[in-house]
């Protein structure tokens, strides 16, 4: 997958954040709860968990933010 914007790309539907985007969207705070999935592309358990993370994002659409780092 080609990355168009290195600051914020999407893997499936979950946004992947770099450091700057993480600081802006997660650390700066907001009015919604945030789920952050710390993953690695080579990590088998991370790959197995990805569908669950996507399901959580779909079920909480609008009421929570879901990101991957």
N, C-alpha and C positions, 0 to 999 in steps of 0.2 A: 504494500500500500504506500503510495506516495504521500508525503506530508506536505500540504500546501501552506499551512501556517505553523511554524515550529512552536509557537506559544500555546496553541490549543488545537488539538486534533481529535478526531473521533474514532474509536475502535468500536465497531458496531454502533450502538447508540449511546454508550457511556463516554463522556468527555475525558480525555487524557490531558492532564495539566502539567506544565513545566513549573519551575520554581516561582517565576513571576506571577503566573496565572494562579498558582496555589495560594500565594500570599494575598492576592487581590480577592479571590473568590471564597477562600476558606478562612484564612487568618483575619481578614478585615471584618469578618462577621456579616451577619445579615439576619433577616427575620425567619429564615427557614432552617430546619435541622440539616446537617450535612453528613453523608456517608462517604468516607474516603477509603478506597480499595488500593492498598499499596501492593503492586504486582510487578512481575517480571515476565517477559515474553518467553523465557526459557523454563519457567517454573510450572511443572505439571499440576500441582494443586491449585495454582492461580488460574490455569486454564480450565480446570474442573469447576471452579467457583464462578467463573465469568457468567454463565447463564443465570445463576442465582442473582448476581449483582444486576444484570439486565432486567430480571423479573422485578426486583425491588424497585428499580428505577421506574419501570412501567406502572407498578402499583402505587407509587408515591408521586407520580407526575403532578407537579404544581404545588405539592405540599412539602417536598424535601428535594435537596440537590444530591446527585450521585456523581462522584468523580473518581478517576483512577490516576495514580501517580507512579 
